[in-house]
Amino acid sequence: MRSQTYVTRRDAGISFARGRNTVRYTKRNLGAISQILVVSMITLVFGLIYVAEGTKATSFDYEISAVEAEIDDMTARRDDLAVEKARLTSVAAAKNSTVAAAMEDSTVTGYAAN
C-alpha cells in the first residue's frame, strides 16, 4: 500500500492572501518574425544615425573649404595691395629724388617710318 501525504495549498506555492491572485500567468515571448523585425528596426535606426553623422561631418568639410577659399582670396588681395603700395611709394620717391630732378623731360620727336 502507498503512503499518502497531505499537501496544503500553501506548500504548493499558491496562497490565498488578501490582494493576491491565485492564477499563474505564463510569460509570453516574442516570436521569430517579431524578433527579426525588432532587430531590423534597431539596425535601421543605427544606420540612419550613422548617415546623419556622416552628413554633418561632410557639411563641416564644405564650410571649412569655403573659409579656406576666402582666406586664399584675401591673401591674394593683400599681396596685390602690397605690390600697389610699393609701386606708388617708388613713384613718389622718384619724383622727390635729386637724380630725377636733374633729368630732362622726355618729348616725342617723331616716329620711325617703314
MILOVO-707443 format. One record per residue: residue number from 0; chain; x, y, z of N, C-alpha, C in turn. Coordinates in Angstrom, 3 decimals, always signed. Example, Ala and Ser with C-alpha at 12.3 -4.5 7.8 and 13.67 -1.06 7.14 Angstrom:
<pts>
PT    n  chain      n.c1      n.c2      n.c3     ca.c1     ca.c2     ca.c3      c.c1      c.c2      c.c3
PT    0      A   +13.190    -5.690    +7.800   +12.300    -4.500    +7.800   +13.200    -3.300    +7.800
PT    1      A   +12.850    -2.250    +7.080   +13.670    -1.060    +7.140   +12.900    +0.030    +7.870
</pts>
This chain:
<pts>
PT    n  chain      n.c1      n.c2      n.c3     ca.c1     ca.c2     ca.c3      c.c1      c.c2      c.c3
PT    0      A    +0.802    -1.153    +0.000    +0.000    +0.000    +0.000    +0.874    +1.256    +0.000
PT    1      A    +0.400    +2.306    -0.691    +1.152    +3.567    -0.783    +0.850    +4.421    +0.426
PT    2      A    +1.889    +5.098    +0.808    +1.638    +6.035    +1.901    +1.180    +7.359    +1.308
PT    3      A    +0.174    +7.902    +1.847    -0.379    +9.158    +1.359    +0.115   +10.293    +2.237
PT    4      A    +0.472   +11.376    +1.553    +0.899   +12.551    +2.306    -0.073   +13.677    +2.027
PT    5      A    -0.252   +14.483    +3.016    -1.166   +15.602    +2.901    -0.372   +16.841    +2.508
PT    6      A    -0.783   +17.471    +1.411    -0.107   +18.677    +0.922    -1.096   +19.827    +0.989
PT    7      A    -0.703   +20.871    +1.673    -1.567   +22.047    +1.747    -1.320   +22.939    +0.531
PT    8      A    -2.255   +23.810    +0.300    -2.087   +24.746    -0.816    -0.888   +25.655    -0.580
PT    9      A    -0.626   +25.999    +0.636    +0.500   +26.867    +0.939    +1.802   +26.179    +0.563
PT   10      A    +1.876   +24.908    +0.724    +3.067   +24.163    +0.349    +3.187   +24.060    -1.168
PT   11      A    +2.102   +24.155    -1.889    +2.131   +24.024    -3.340    +2.619   +25.304    -4.006
PT   12      A    +2.759   +26.397    -3.306    +3.285   +27.627    -3.888    +2.212   +28.638    -4.204
PT   13      A    +0.953   +28.297    -4.017    -0.133   +29.230    -4.276    -0.763   +29.567    -2.946
PT   14      A    -0.908   +30.859    -2.685    -1.503   +31.234    -1.410    -2.734   +32.092    -1.658
PT   15      A    -3.684   +31.947    -0.765    -4.904   +32.744    -0.835    -4.786   +33.876    +0.172
PT   16      A    -3.999   +34.853    -0.160    -3.866   +36.004    +0.732    -4.675   +37.157    +0.166
PT   17      A    -4.875   +38.118    +0.997    -5.649   +39.266    +0.582    -4.873   +40.048    -0.480
PT   18      A    -5.533   +40.423    -1.606    -4.899   +41.187    -2.670    -3.982   +40.370    -3.550
PT   19      A    -3.982   +39.058    -3.425    -3.120   +38.211    -4.249    -3.973   +37.419    -5.200
PT   20      A    -3.496   +37.214    -6.384    -4.205   +36.443    -7.383    -3.695   +35.009    -7.358
PT   21      A    -4.602   +34.065    -7.446    -4.197   +32.660    -7.379    -3.920   +32.074    -8.759
PT   22      A    -4.111   +32.865    -9.809    -3.892   +32.364   -11.164    -2.455   +32.661   -11.550
PT   23      A    -1.789   +31.687   -12.109    -0.427   +31.880   -12.594    -0.470   +32.171   -14.082
PT   24      A    +0.219   +33.235   -14.454    +0.281   +33.600   -15.865    +1.613   +33.145   -16.433
PT   25      A    +1.558   +32.684   -17.645    +2.806   +32.276   -18.302    +3.375   +33.475   -19.051
PT   26      A    +4.681   +33.587   -19.049    +5.349   +34.683   -19.718    +5.316   +34.436   -21.220
PT   27      A    +4.892   +35.459   -21.947    +4.813   +35.323   -23.400    +6.082   +35.889   -24.009
PT   28      A    +6.650   +35.178   -24.940    +7.868   +35.605   -25.619    +7.528   +36.068   -27.029
PT   29      A    +8.444   +36.834   -27.602    +8.277   +37.257   -28.983    +8.520   +36.080   -29.915
PT   30      A    +7.825   +36.083   -31.003    +8.033   +35.042   -31.990    +9.246   +35.340   -32.856
PT   31      A    +9.542   +34.436   -33.759   +10.725   +34.578   -34.608   +10.594   +35.782   -35.535
PT   32      A    +9.416   +35.983   -36.113    +9.218   +37.098   -37.041    +9.298   +38.426   -36.291
PT   33      A    +8.732   +38.474   -35.094    +8.797   +39.700   -34.301   +10.235   +40.027   -33.918
PT   34      A   +11.012   +39.030   -33.574   +12.414   +39.261   -33.243   +13.183   +39.783   -34.445
PT   35      A   +12.925   +39.232   -35.615   +13.589   +39.702   -36.838   +13.216   +41.156   -37.111
PT   36      A   +11.933   +41.494   -36.932   +11.503   +42.868   -37.158   +12.155   +43.832   -36.179
PT   37      A   +12.247   +43.456   -34.922   +12.851   +44.319   -33.913   +14.330   +44.545   -34.224
PT   38      A   +15.044   +43.485   -34.564   +16.474   +43.615   -34.881   +16.673   +44.467   -36.128
PT   39      A   +15.820   +44.279   -37.135   +15.967   +45.066   -38.363   +15.643   +46.542   -38.106
PT   40      A   +14.673   +46.836   -37.255   +14.355   +48.223   -36.940   +15.500   +48.884   -36.165
PT   41      A   +16.095   +48.165   -35.235   +17.235   +48.702   -34.493   +18.398   +48.966   -35.442
PT   42      A   +18.649   +48.042   -36.355   +19.714   +48.226   -37.347   +19.422   +49.431   -38.230
PT   43      A   +18.179   +49.606   -38.635   +17.794   +50.748   -39.467   +18.014   +52.063   -38.722
PT   44      A   +17.644   +52.113   -37.453   +17.819   +53.337   -36.668   +19.300   +53.670   -36.523
PT   45      A   +20.129   +52.665   -36.204   +21.568   +52.920   -36.091   +22.155   +53.342   -37.431
PT   46      A   +21.682   +52.763   -38.525   +22.151   +53.166   -39.851   +21.799   +54.601   -40.165
PT   47      A   +20.588   +55.026   -39.811   +20.188   +56.416   -40.042   +21.002   +57.388   -39.192
PT   48      A   +21.296   +57.000   -37.971   +22.135   +57.843   -37.116   +23.531   +57.964   -37.723
PT   49      A   +24.072   +56.863   -38.217   +25.402   +56.873   -38.833   +25.433   +57.780   -40.056
PT   50      A   +24.417   +57.688   -40.895   +24.359   +58.517   -42.105   +24.201   +59.992   -41.734
PT   51      A   +23.400   +60.276   -40.715   +23.217   +61.661   -40.295   +24.525   +62.255   -39.782
PT   52      A   +25.276   +61.495   -39.018   +26.552   +61.992   -38.514   +27.553   +62.171   -39.649
PT   53      A   +27.544   +61.277   -40.626   +28.434   +61.420   -41.781   +28.097   +62.643   -42.593
PT   54      A   +26.816   +62.931   -42.750   +26.386   +64.117   -43.483   +26.799   +65.379   -42.741
PT   55      A   +26.709   +65.347   -41.422   +27.099   +66.506   -40.625   +28.597   +66.783   -40.793
PT   56      A   +29.400   +65.730   -40.801   +30.841   +65.912   -40.989   +31.141   +66.456   -42.376
PT   57      A   +30.401   +65.995   -43.390   +30.602   +66.495   -44.746   +30.234   +67.962   -44.849
PT   58      A   +29.175   +68.375   -44.186   +28.797   +69.795   -44.227   +29.854   +70.649   -43.536
PT   59      A   +30.474   +70.134   -42.474   +31.566   +70.865   -41.846   +32.749   +70.984   -42.798
PT   60      A   +33.012   +69.931   -43.590   +34.093   +69.988   -44.574   +33.827   +71.076   -45.602
PT   61      A   +32.583   +71.203   -46.058   +32.248   +72.246   -47.018   +32.433   +73.638   -46.409
PT   62      A   +32.042   +73.817   -45.164   +32.216   +75.105   -44.507   +33.696   +75.445   -44.354
PT   63      A   +34.498   +74.450   -43.997   +35.933   +74.674   -43.841   +36.561   +75.043   -45.181
PT   64      A   +36.181   +74.351   -46.245   +36.751   +74.659   -47.559   +36.323   +76.046   -48.026
PT   65      A   +35.104   +76.476   -47.696   +34.661   +77.819   -48.066   +35.473   +78.876   -47.316
PT   66      A   +35.740   +78.649   -46.039   +36.542   +79.594   -45.259   +37.977   +79.625   -45.778
PT   67      A   +38.527   +78.469   -46.126   +39.886   +78.431   -46.670   +39.962   +79.155   -48.013
PT   68      A   +38.931   +79.022   -48.845   +38.914   +79.746   -50.119   +38.858   +81.248   -49.876
PT   69      A   +38.094   +81.673   -48.892   +38.017   +83.097   -48.555   +39.362   +83.600   -48.050
PT   70      A   +40.048   +82.797   -47.252   +41.376   +83.177   -46.758   +42.356   +83.304   -47.920
PT   71      A   +42.304   +82.374   -48.874   +43.183   +82.449   -50.039   +42.911   +83.701   -50.862
PT   72      A   +41.633   +84.051   -51.049   +41.291   +85.264   -51.797   +41.817   +86.515   -51.086
PT   73      A   +41.658   +86.554   -49.767   +42.120   +87.722   -49.021   +43.645   +87.815   -49.022
PT   74      A   +44.328   +86.684   -48.996   +45.793   +86.689   -49.066   +46.262   +87.217   -50.412
PT   75      A   +45.613   +86.769   -51.490   +45.967   +87.264   -52.821   +45.694   +88.758   -52.933
PT   76      A   +44.598   +89.215   -52.367   +44.275   +90.650   -52.390   +45.304   +91.449   -51.596
PT   77      A   +45.722   +90.915   -50.442   +46.743   +91.581   -49.642   +48.059   +91.691   -50.412
PT   78      A   +48.441   +90.614   -51.112   +49.665   +90.654   -51.906   +49.560   +91.684   -53.030
PT   79      A   +48.395   +91.756   -53.688   +48.194   +92.754   -54.747   +48.290   +94.169   -54.188
PT   80      A   +47.718   +94.384   -53.003   +47.790   +95.705   -52.387   +49.214   +96.051   -51.964
PT   81      A   +49.986   +95.054   -51.542   +51.387   +95.315   -51.181   +52.186   +95.734   -52.412
PT   82      A   +51.925   +95.096   -53.560   +52.602   +95.470   -54.796   +52.185   +96.876   -55.217
PT   83      A   +50.908   +97.191   -55.105   +50.411   +98.531   -55.457   +51.028   +99.592   -54.547
PT   84      A   +51.156   +99.288   -53.268   +51.777  +100.229   -52.332   +53.235  +100.467   -52.693
PT   85      A   +53.943   +99.395   -53.018   +55.353   +99.528   -53.397   +55.499  +100.354   -54.672
PT   86      A   +54.623  +100.164   -55.633   +54.674  +100.925   -56.885   +54.426  +102.400   -56.627
PT   87      A   +53.397  +102.699   -55.812   +53.077  +104.095   -55.542   +54.176  +104.796   -54.732
PT   88      A   +54.744  +104.105   -53.763   +55.819  +104.728   -52.987   +57.068  +104.907   -53.831
PT   89      A   +57.336  +104.010   -54.765   +58.522  +104.174   -55.615   +58.329  +105.344   -56.574
PT   90      A   +57.115  +105.566   -57.097   +56.857  +106.710   -57.968   +57.020  +108.002   -57.183
PT   91      A   +56.497  +108.036   -55.960   +56.623  +109.240   -55.130   +58.079  +109.499   -54.764
PT   92      A   +58.825  +108.458   -54.476   +60.246  +108.621   -54.132   +61.037  +109.081   -55.345
PT   93      A   +60.669  +108.623   -56.531   +61.379  +109.032   -57.747   +61.119  +110.498   -58.059
PT   94      A   +59.920  +110.989   -57.805   +59.613  +112.391   -58.062   +60.375  +113.318   -57.113
PT   95      A   +60.587  +112.882   -55.905   +61.231  +113.722   -54.897   +62.753  +113.555   -54.862
PT   96      A   +63.310  +112.690   -55.670   +64.760  +112.468   -55.603   +65.516  +113.553   -56.375
PT   97      A   +66.772  +113.757   -55.998   +67.605  +114.763   -56.670   +68.038  +114.295   -58.037
PT   98      A   +68.172  +113.015   -58.221   +68.556  +112.470   -59.522   +67.442  +112.719   -60.524
PT   99      A   +66.183  +112.500   -60.114   +65.063  +112.722   -61.015   +64.889  +114.200   -61.321
PT  100      A   +65.234  +115.049   -60.379   +65.106  +116.486   -60.614   +66.132  +116.965   -61.634
PT  101      A   +67.280  +116.299   -61.724   +68.319  +116.690   -62.663   +68.055  +116.177   -64.073
PT  102      A   +67.115  +115.277   -64.253   +66.836  +114.707   -65.574   +65.980  +115.662   -66.392
PT  103      A   +66.074  +115.514   -67.696   +65.272  +116.324   -68.589   +63.969  +115.590   -68.875
PT  104      A   +62.924  +116.329   -69.198   +61.657  +115.723   -69.561   +61.773  +115.127   -70.961
PT  105      A   +61.100  +114.050   -71.168   +61.170  +113.401   -72.470   +60.084  +113.963   -73.373
PT  106      A   +60.433  +114.105   -74.639   +59.446  +114.565   -75.629   +59.521  +113.635   -76.822
PT  107      A   +58.436  +113.492   -77.519   +58.396  +112.635   -78.698   +58.894  +113.485   -79.873
PT  108      A   +59.935  +113.021   -80.513   +60.493  +113.755   -81.636   +59.942  +113.302   -82.958
PT  109      A   +59.449  +112.126   -83.018   +58.894  +111.625   -84.264   +58.806  +110.108   -84.214
PT  110      A   +58.211  +109.567   -85.214   +58.037  +108.123   -85.291   +58.826  +107.598   -86.476
PT  111      A   +59.271  +106.394   -86.366   +60.026  +105.780   -87.461   +59.058  +105.365   -88.555
PT  112      A   +59.448  +105.630   -89.773   +58.609  +105.240   -90.915   +59.116  +103.935   -91.491
PT  113      A   +58.247  +103.172   -92.072   +58.648  +101.895   -92.667   +59.337  +102.079   -93.935
</pts>
